[in-house]
Amino acid sequence: MRTAFAAMLLFVAACGPRQVEVRSAPTQQTETAIHFTNNLSKAVNVYVNAGESDLFVRQVAGNTTAHLAVPGISPGTRVTLKARPVDGSSGYERSGITMTDMTEWRIP
């Protein structure tokens, strides 16, 4: 009888009200991007440099326009944009660019 009473007591306690913590979702960092137009006939690798080292963004095929998300770079950050042809020929560089949610860049 005591065992049945103890089991019933546990059951009632388990079905009782529970404390719940409600929080809002964490804020998301605003993303920056490059609207990149490659007017060359060859593919290029696109990089962003915010001071330490080059961050590879993506390879863009020749005669193509692409939207390139740039992770880890906040709006307002001053950067250097670089495009290096995959064949090793001389590349393109644009310094002192302030990143926005959509930075426009065309080569050549």
DSSP file (Angstrom, degrees, kcal/mol; ACC not computed):
  #  RESIDUE AA STRUCTURE BP1 BP2  ACC     N-H-->O    O-->H-N    N-H-->O    O-->H-N    TCO  KAPPA ALPHA  PHI   PSI    X-CA   Y-CA   Z-CA
    1    1 A M     >        0   0    0      0, 0.0     4,-2.3     0, 0.0     5,-0.2   0.000 360.0 360.0 360.0 -41.9    0.0    0.0    0.0
    2    2 A R  H  >  +     0   0    0      1,-0.2     4,-2.6     2,-0.2     5,-0.2   0.884 360.0  53.1 -63.7 -36.9    2.8    2.4    0.8
    3    3 A T  H  > S+     0   0    0      2,-0.2     4,-2.3     1,-0.2    -1,-0.2   0.906 109.6  47.8 -65.1 -41.5    4.5    1.6   -2.5
    4    4 A A  H  > S+     0   0    0      2,-0.2     4,-2.2     1,-0.2    -1,-0.2   0.895 112.7  49.1 -66.2 -39.8    1.3    2.4   -4.4
    5    5 A F  H  X S+     0   0    0     -4,-2.3     4,-2.3     2,-0.2    -2,-0.2   0.911 111.4  49.0 -65.2 -43.0    0.9    5.7   -2.4
    6    6 A A  H  X S+     0   0    0     -4,-2.6     4,-2.3     2,-0.2    -2,-0.2   0.900 111.7  49.3 -63.5 -41.6    4.5    6.7   -3.1
    7    7 A A  H  X S+     0   0    0     -4,-2.3     4,-2.2     1,-0.2    -1,-0.2   0.900 111.6  49.1 -64.5 -40.7    4.1    6.0   -6.8
    8    8 A M  H  X S+     0   0    0     -4,-2.2     4,-2.3     2,-0.2    -2,-0.2   0.883 109.9  51.7 -66.0 -38.7    0.9    8.0   -6.9
    9    9 A L  H  X S+     0   0    0     -4,-2.3     4,-2.2     2,-0.2    -2,-0.2   0.907 110.4  48.2 -64.3 -42.9    2.6   10.9   -5.1
   10   10 A L  H  X S+     0   0    0     -4,-2.3     4,-2.3     2,-0.2    -2,-0.2   0.900 110.8  52.1 -62.4 -41.6    5.5   10.9   -7.6
   11   11 A F  H  X S+     0   0    0     -4,-2.2     4,-1.4     2,-0.2    -2,-0.2   0.920 110.9  46.5 -61.7 -45.6    3.0   10.8  -10.5
   12   12 A V  H  < S+     0   0    0     -4,-2.3     4,-0.4     1,-0.2    -1,-0.2   0.897 112.8  49.9 -64.8 -41.4    1.1   13.8   -9.1
   13   13 A A  H >< S+     0   0    0     -4,-2.2     3,-0.9     1,-0.2    -1,-0.2   0.885 109.1  52.2 -65.5 -37.8    4.3   15.7   -8.5
   14   14 A A  H 3< S+     0   0    0     -4,-2.3    -1,-0.2     1,-0.2    -2,-0.2   0.794 109.6  49.4 -68.5 -28.2    5.5   15.0  -12.1
   15   15 A C  T 3< S+     0   0    0     -4,-1.4    -1,-0.2    -5,-0.2    -2,-0.2   0.415  91.9 105.9 -91.8   0.7    2.3   16.3  -13.6
   16   16 A G  S <  S-     0   0    0     -3,-0.9    -3,-0.1    -4,-0.4    -4,-0.0  -0.072  84.7 -64.7 -74.0 178.1    2.3   19.5  -11.6
   17   17 A P        -     0   0    0      0, 0.0     2,-0.4     0, 0.0    -1,-0.2  -0.298  50.9-150.3 -65.7 148.2    3.1   23.0  -12.9
   18   18 A R        -     0   0    0     -3,-0.1     2,-0.4     2,-0.0    -4,-0.0  -0.905  15.4-117.7-121.0 148.9    6.7   23.6  -14.2
   19   19 A Q        -     0   0    0     -2,-0.4     2,-0.4     2,-0.0     0, 0.0  -0.728  32.8-168.2 -85.4 131.0    8.7   26.7  -14.2
   20   20 A V        -     0   0    0     -2,-0.4     2,-0.5     2,-0.0    -2,-0.0  -0.965  13.3-146.7-123.9 136.3    9.6   27.9  -17.8
   21   21 A E        -     0   0    0     -2,-0.4     2,-0.5     2,-0.0    -2,-0.0  -0.904  14.7-163.7-103.3 126.1   12.1   30.5  -18.8
   22   22 A V        +     0   0    0     -2,-0.5     2,-0.3     0, 0.0    -2,-0.0  -0.937  13.9 169.5-113.4 126.9   11.2   32.5  -21.9
   23   23 A R        -     0   0    0     -2,-0.5     2,-0.1     3,-0.0    -2,-0.0  -0.906  33.8-108.6-130.1 159.5   13.9   34.5  -23.7
   24   24 A S        -     0   0    0     -2,-0.3     3,-0.1     1,-0.1     0, 0.0  -0.474  47.6 -89.5 -81.2 161.0   14.0   36.3  -27.0
   25   25 A A        -     0   0    0     -2,-0.1    -1,-0.1     1,-0.1     3,-0.1  -0.346  52.0 -94.1 -66.6 150.0   16.2   34.9  -29.8
   26   26 A P        -     0   0    0      0, 0.0    -1,-0.1     0, 0.0     2,-0.1  -0.344  46.8-101.1 -64.0 147.7   19.8   36.2  -29.9
   27   27 A T        -     0   0    0     -3,-0.1     2,-0.4     1,-0.1    -3,-0.0  -0.439  35.9-131.6 -70.1 143.0   20.4   39.1  -32.2
   28   28 A Q        -     0   0    0     -2,-0.1     2,-0.2    -3,-0.1    -1,-0.1  -0.764  19.0-113.1 -98.4 142.5   21.9   38.3  -35.5
   29   29 A Q        -     0   0    0     -2,-0.4     2,-0.2     1,-0.1    43,-0.0  -0.503  36.3-108.8 -71.5 137.4   24.9   40.2  -36.9
   30   30 A T        -     0   0    0     -2,-0.2     2,-0.3     1,-0.1    -1,-0.1  -0.470  36.0-132.0 -66.4 135.9   24.1   42.2  -40.0
   31   31 A E        -     0   0    0     -2,-0.2     2,-0.3    43,-0.1    43,-0.1  -0.692  12.6-149.7 -94.2 142.2   25.7   40.6  -43.0
   32   32 A T  E     -A   70   0A   0     38,-0.7    38,-2.9    41,-0.5     2,-0.3  -0.750  18.3-176.6-103.6 158.6   27.7   42.5  -45.6
   33   33 A A  E     -A   69   0A   0     67,-1.2    70,-3.0    -2,-0.3     2,-0.5  -0.974  22.4-133.4-150.9 161.8   27.9   41.5  -49.2
   34   34 A I  E     -Ab  68 103A   0     34,-2.4    34,-3.0    -2,-0.3     2,-1.0  -0.983   9.0-149.9-119.5 127.0   29.5   42.4  -52.5
   35   35 A H  E     -Ab  67 104A   0     68,-3.2    70,-2.4    -2,-0.5     2,-0.4  -0.844  34.5-169.1 -92.2 100.3   27.6   42.7  -55.7
   36   36 A F  E     -Ab  66 105A   0     30,-2.7    30,-3.0    -2,-1.0     2,-0.5  -0.797  19.8-168.3-107.0 129.2   30.4   41.6  -57.9
   37   37 A T  E     -Ab  65 106A   0     68,-2.4    70,-2.5    -2,-0.4     2,-0.8  -0.967   5.2-162.6-116.1 119.3   30.6   41.8  -61.7
   38   38 A N  E     +Ab  64 107A   0     26,-3.2    26,-1.1    -2,-0.5    25,-0.5  -0.872  12.3 175.3-101.7 103.4   33.5   39.9  -63.4
   39   39 A N        +     0   0    0     68,-3.0    -1,-0.1    -2,-0.8     2,-0.1   0.386  50.0 102.6 -88.6   3.4   33.8   41.3  -67.0
   40   40 A L  S    S-     0   0    0     67,-0.2    23,-2.2     2,-0.2    24,-0.1  -0.413  78.3-127.7 -78.4 161.7   36.9   39.2  -67.7
   41   41 A S  S    S+     0   0    0     21,-0.2    21,-0.3    -2,-0.1     2,-0.3   0.490  90.1  65.9 -86.5  -2.4   36.6   36.1  -69.8
   42   42 A K  S    S-     0   0    0     19,-0.1    21,-0.2     1,-0.0    -2,-0.2  -0.835  90.8 -99.2-119.9 157.2   38.4   34.1  -67.0
   43   43 A A        -     0   0    0     -2,-0.3    43,-2.1    19,-0.1    44,-0.4  -0.348  35.6-160.5 -70.6 151.3   37.4   33.1  -63.5
   44   44 A V  E     -CD  60  85B   0     16,-2.3    16,-2.9    41,-0.3     2,-0.5  -0.960  17.3-129.7-130.8 151.5   38.7   35.1  -60.5
   45   45 A N  E     -CD  59  84B   0     39,-2.8    39,-2.6    -2,-0.3     2,-0.4  -0.889  27.0-145.8 -96.1 129.9   39.1   34.4  -56.8
   46   46 A V  E     +CD  58  83B   0     12,-2.7    11,-3.2    -2,-0.5    12,-1.0  -0.838  20.0 179.9-103.4 133.8   37.6   37.2  -54.7
   47   47 A Y  E     -CD  56  82B   0     35,-2.9    35,-2.5    -2,-0.4     2,-0.4  -0.916  17.3-153.6-129.4 154.2   39.2   38.2  -51.3
   48   48 A V  E     -CD  55  81B   0      7,-1.9     7,-2.8    -2,-0.3     2,-0.5  -0.998   9.1-165.0-126.2 133.2   38.4   40.8  -48.6
   49   49 A N  E     +CD  54  80B   0     31,-2.4    31,-2.3    -2,-0.4     5,-0.2  -0.974  14.2 175.7-122.7 119.8   41.2   42.1  -46.3
   50   50 A A  S    S-     0   0    0      3,-0.6    28,-0.1    -2,-0.5    -1,-0.1   0.130  73.0 -69.8-106.2  18.0   40.2   44.0  -43.2
   51   51 A G  S    S+     0   0    0      2,-0.1     3,-0.1    29,-0.1    -2,-0.1  -0.152 122.1  57.9 129.0 -42.2   43.8   44.3  -41.9
   52   52 A E  S    S-     0   0    0      1,-0.3     2,-0.3     0, 0.0    -3,-0.1   0.961 111.0 -29.0 -87.9 -62.2   45.2   41.0  -40.8
   53   53 A S  S    S-     0   0    0     -5,-0.1    -3,-0.6     0, 0.0    -1,-0.3  -0.944  71.8 -76.4-151.6 168.0   45.0   38.6  -43.8
   54   54 A D  E     -C   49   0B   0     -2,-0.3     2,-0.6    -5,-0.2    -5,-0.2  -0.527  36.5-150.3 -73.4 133.9   43.0   37.9  -47.0
   55   55 A L  E     -C   48   0B   0     -7,-2.8    -7,-1.9    -2,-0.3     2,-0.3  -0.931  16.1-133.4-104.3 115.6   39.6   36.3  -46.5
   56   56 A F  E     +C   47   0B   0     -2,-0.6    -9,-0.2    -9,-0.2     3,-0.1  -0.538  28.6 175.0 -69.2 127.6   38.7   34.1  -49.4
   57   57 A V  E     -     0   0B   0    -11,-3.2     2,-0.3    -2,-0.3    -1,-0.2   0.868  51.0 -52.8 -99.6 -55.9   35.1   34.9  -50.4
   58   58 A R  E     -C   46   0B   0    -12,-1.0   -12,-2.7    10,-0.1     2,-0.4  -0.956  43.0-101.9-176.7 159.5   34.4   32.9  -53.5
   59   59 A Q  E     -C   45   0B   0     -2,-0.3     2,-0.5   -14,-0.2   -14,-0.2  -0.828  34.7-159.8 -93.4 134.7   35.5   32.1  -57.1
   60   60 A V  E     -C   44   0B   0    -16,-2.9   -16,-2.3    -2,-0.4     3,-0.1  -0.970  14.8-126.5-120.5 126.0   33.5   33.9  -59.7
   61   61 A A    >   -     0   0    0     -2,-0.5     3,-0.6   -18,-0.2   -23,-0.2  -0.160  40.3 -81.8 -64.7 160.6   33.4   32.6  -63.3
   62   62 A G  T 3  S+     0   0    0    -21,-0.3   -21,-0.2     1,-0.2   -19,-0.1  -0.284 111.6  14.0 -63.8 149.4   34.2   34.9  -66.3
   63   63 A N  T 3  S+     0   0    0    -23,-2.2     2,-0.3   -25,-0.5    -1,-0.2   0.888 102.9 126.7  51.7  46.7   31.5   37.2  -67.6
   64   64 A T  E <   -A   38   0A   0    -26,-1.1   -26,-3.2    -3,-0.6     2,-0.4  -0.959  52.3-148.1-134.6 148.5   29.4   36.6  -64.5
   65   65 A T  E     +A   37   0A   0     -2,-0.3     2,-0.3   -28,-0.2   -28,-0.2  -0.964  26.9 177.8-113.2 135.5   27.7   38.7  -61.9
   66   66 A A  E     -A   36   0A   0    -30,-3.0   -30,-2.7    -2,-0.4     2,-0.7  -0.983  32.9-130.9-141.0 149.3   27.4   37.3  -58.4
   67   67 A H  E     -A   35   0A   0     -2,-0.3     2,-0.6   -32,-0.2   -32,-0.2  -0.899  30.9-165.3 -95.6 115.9   26.1   38.2  -54.9
   68   68 A L  E     -A   34   0A   0    -34,-3.0   -34,-2.4    -2,-0.7     2,-0.2  -0.899   9.3-149.1-112.7 109.1   28.9   37.4  -52.5
   69   69 A A  E     -A   33   0A   0     -2,-0.6   -36,-0.3   -36,-0.2    33,-0.0  -0.541   9.1-151.2 -70.7 139.5   28.1   37.2  -48.8
   70   70 A V  E >   -A   32   0A   0    -38,-2.9     3,-1.1    -2,-0.2   -38,-0.7  -0.851  12.2-154.9-117.1  93.2   31.1   38.3  -46.6
   71   71 A P  T 3  S+     0   0    0      0, 0.0     3,-0.1     0, 0.0   -40,-0.1  -0.388  73.3  19.7 -70.3 143.1   30.9   36.5  -43.3
   72   72 A G  T 3  S+     0   0    0      1,-0.2     2,-0.6    -2,-0.1   -41,-0.1   0.419  94.9 107.9  84.1  -1.6   32.6   38.1  -40.3
   73   73 A I    <   -     0   0    0     -3,-1.1   -41,-0.5   -41,-0.1    -1,-0.2  -0.946  58.3-149.2-112.0 118.2   32.8   41.6  -41.7
   74   74 A S    >   -     0   0    0     -2,-0.6     3,-1.8     1,-0.1    25,-0.2  -0.489  30.4 -90.5 -83.3 152.6   30.5   44.1  -40.1
   75   75 A P  T 3  S+     0   0    0      0, 0.0    25,-0.2     0, 0.0    -1,-0.1  -0.358 114.6  34.3 -57.8 140.4   28.9   47.1  -42.0
   76   76 A G  T 3  S+     0   0    0     23,-3.2     2,-0.3     1,-0.3    24,-0.1   0.269  83.8 133.7  95.0 -10.4   31.2   50.1  -41.6
   77   77 A T    <   -     0   0    0     -3,-1.8    22,-2.8    22,-0.1     2,-0.5  -0.564  55.4-131.0 -74.6 133.2   34.4   48.1  -41.7
   78   78 A R  E     + E   0  98B   0     -2,-0.3     2,-0.3    20,-0.2    20,-0.2  -0.745  40.5 164.4 -86.5 129.3   37.1   49.6  -44.0
   79   79 A V  E     - E   0  97B   0     18,-3.0    18,-2.3    -2,-0.5     2,-0.5  -0.816  39.5-120.8-136.6 171.1   38.5   46.9  -46.2
   80   80 A T  E     -D   49   0B   0    -31,-2.3   -31,-2.4    -2,-0.3     2,-0.4  -0.992  26.7-148.7-115.3 127.7   40.6   46.2  -49.3
   81   81 A L  E     -DE  48  94B   0     13,-2.8    13,-2.6    -2,-0.5     2,-0.4  -0.790  16.9-172.0 -95.6 138.7   38.8   44.1  -52.0
   82   82 A K  E     -DE  47  93B   0    -35,-2.5   -35,-2.9    -2,-0.4     2,-0.4  -0.989  14.7-171.9-133.8 141.1   41.0   41.9  -54.2
   83   83 A A  E     -DE  46  92B   0      9,-2.6     9,-2.8    -2,-0.4   -37,-0.2  -0.983   8.8-173.1-131.3 121.0   40.2   39.8  -57.3
   84   84 A R  E     -D   45   0B   0    -39,-2.6   -39,-2.8    -2,-0.4     7,-0.1  -0.958  24.3-126.0-118.3 119.3   42.9   37.4  -58.6
   85   85 A P  E >   -D   44   0B   0      0, 0.0     3,-1.7     0, 0.0   -41,-0.3  -0.326  18.6-128.2 -59.8 142.7   42.5   35.6  -61.9
   86   86 A V  T 3  S+     0   0    0    -43,-2.1   -42,-0.1     1,-0.3   -27,-0.0   0.687 105.2  66.5 -68.9 -17.1   42.9   31.8  -61.5
   87   87 A D  T 3  S-     0   0    0    -44,-0.4    -1,-0.3     1,-0.0   -43,-0.1   0.467 114.9-112.0 -83.4   0.6   45.5   31.8  -64.3
   88   88 A G    <   +     0   0    0     -3,-1.7    -2,-0.1     1,-0.2     3,-0.1   0.430  69.4 140.6  87.9  -1.1   47.9   33.8  -62.2
   89   89 A S        -     0   0    0      1,-0.2    -1,-0.2    -5,-0.0    -2,-0.0  -0.188  67.3 -62.6 -68.8 170.3   47.8   37.0  -64.3
   90   90 A S        -     0   0    0     -6,-0.1    -1,-0.2     1,-0.1     2,-0.1  -0.212  61.0-144.9 -60.6 143.4   47.8   40.3  -62.5
   91   91 A G        -     0   0    0     -3,-0.1     2,-0.3    -7,-0.1    -7,-0.2  -0.169   8.3-106.6-100.5-169.7   44.8   41.0  -60.3
   92   92 A Y  E     -E   83   0B   0     -9,-2.8    -9,-2.6    -2,-0.1     2,-0.3  -0.926  27.5-172.9-124.1 145.3   42.7   43.9  -59.3
   93   93 A E  E     -E   82   0B   0     -2,-0.3     2,-0.4   -11,-0.2   -11,-0.2  -0.999  11.3-171.0-142.7 140.4   42.6   45.7  -55.9
   94   94 A R  E     -E   81   0B   0    -13,-2.6   -13,-2.8    -2,-0.3     3,-0.4  -0.945  18.5-164.6-133.4 111.3   40.3   48.4  -54.5
   95   95 A S  E     +     0   0B   0     -2,-0.4   -15,-0.2   -15,-0.2    -2,-0.0  -0.531  60.2  28.8 -97.2 159.5   41.5   49.9  -51.1
   96   96 A G  E    S+     0   0B   0      1,-0.2     2,-0.4   -17,-0.2    -1,-0.2   0.774  73.7 159.0  69.5  29.2   39.7   52.0  -48.5
   97   97 A I  E     -E   79   0B   0    -18,-2.3   -18,-3.0    -3,-0.4     2,-0.7  -0.721  35.4-143.6 -87.8 130.7   36.2   50.6  -49.1
   98   98 A T  E     -E   78   0B   0     -2,-0.4   -20,-0.2   -20,-0.2   -21,-0.1  -0.852  25.9-127.8 -92.5 117.0   33.7   50.9  -46.4
   99   99 A M        +     0   0    0    -22,-2.8   -23,-3.2    -2,-0.7     2,-0.2  -0.360  32.0 176.0 -69.8 142.0   31.5   47.8  -46.4
  100  100 A T        -     0   0    0    -67,-0.3   -67,-1.2   -25,-0.2     3,-0.4  -0.694  53.0 -85.2-127.8-177.8   27.8   48.0  -46.5
  101  101 A D  S    S+     0   0    0      1,-0.3     2,-0.2   -69,-0.2    -2,-0.1   0.759 126.1  21.0 -65.5 -20.7   25.0   45.5  -46.7
  102  102 A M  S    S-     0   0    0    -70,-0.1     2,-0.5   -67,-0.0    -1,-0.3  -0.711  74.5-175.8-149.7  95.6   25.6   45.6  -50.5
  103  103 A T  E     -b   34   0A   0    -70,-3.0   -68,-3.2    -3,-0.4     2,-0.4  -0.793  20.3-138.9 -92.9 129.6   28.9   46.9  -51.8
  104  104 A E  E     +b   35   0A   0     -2,-0.5     2,-0.3   -70,-0.2   -68,-0.2  -0.730  28.1 167.6 -91.1 133.3   29.1   47.2  -55.6
  105  105 A W  E     -b   36   0A   0    -70,-2.4   -68,-2.4    -2,-0.4     2,-0.4  -0.960   9.4-177.3-149.4 131.6   32.3   46.2  -57.4
  106  106 A R  E     -b   37   0A   0     -2,-0.3   -68,-0.2   -70,-0.2   -70,-0.1  -0.970  19.6-127.3-125.2 141.0   33.1   45.6  -61.1
  107  107 A I  E      b   38   0A   0    -70,-2.5   -68,-3.0    -2,-0.4   -67,-0.2  -0.965 360.0 360.0-128.1 152.7   36.3   44.4  -62.8
  108  108 A P              0   0    0      0, 0.0    -1,-0.2     0, 0.0   -70,-0.1  -0.892 360.0 360.0 -71.9 360.0   37.9   45.5  -65.0
